Amino acid sequence: MERKTLKFLRLLIPGLTLILAFLPLLHQTGFEIKMGEGWLAYSLLIIPSLVIGAMYHMLNIRFFITNYSHRQIDLYITSSLLKVYNKEVSQEQLNTLKDKHIKHIFYNLVDNDNSLTAKGQLVYFNGLLWTSTADIFLMSIFSSLIYIVTGLYLDTMAIWLTGILLVGAGLLSFAFHILTVFRHINLSNDQIEYIETNCRQDLIDKIDGVL
C-alpha cells in the first residue's frame, strides 16, 4: 500500500463511518435520502466524508486512542535497534537518539532496502487497520450516545436498540485495535531482525553519525 493511498483512506474512513452510522437514524426518524446513481451517489458520500475526515484529522481526535499504543510501538522499535547497535551510550546520547533520530534512521533503512520496503507494505496496511479500528471505535461510541439519547427522548425502541448495537460495534473495533498493536510490533520485529542480519553495520554507522 502506497503512502498516498494510506493518507487518503485515513481521511476517508472516519467521515464515511460517521455518515453511515447516522443513516439508520435519519431513516428511522422519517427522513428519506435519495442519492441517485453513478458518480453523483459516490460524490455525495465521499466528499462530505473527506471534509469530516479532514476536520477530525486537524483536531487530532484519534490521538486519544492511538497515543498510548503509538508510544509503546516507538519504544519497542527504539529499544530493539539499540540492542542491535550494542554499544554503550550515555543518558544524554540516549535522549538524543530517542528524540526521533533513531526512528529516522529506521525509516531510512526501510526506504533504501527493497526487502525492508516490501515488509513495510505490510506495516502500512496494518497501520491502516490500527488507525481505522480506533476511528470506528470513536465514531461508534459517539454515534451510540446520540442514538440512545434520541431514542429515550422520542421513546423509540428501534433507535435506542441501534445505539446499543453501535456500542457493541465500538467495543468490537477496540478489541481489533488491540490486536493490530500486537501485529504491528510483530511486523516491526521482523524488520528489525532483517536489519540485524543484513544491515547491522549500516545501522551502527548511522547511529555513530548522529552521536
Secondary structure, DSSP 8 states (H G I E B T S, - for coil): --HHHHHHHHHHHHHHHHHHHHHHHHHHTT------STHHHHHHHHHHHHHHHHHHHHHTTTHHHHHHHHHHHHHHHHHHHHHHH-----HHHHHHIIIIIHHHHHHHHHHT-HHHHHHHHHHHHHHHHHHHHHHHHHHHHHHHHHHHHHHHHHT-HHHHHHHHHHHHHHHHHHHHHHHHHHHHHHHHHHHHHHHHHHSHHHHHHHHHHH-
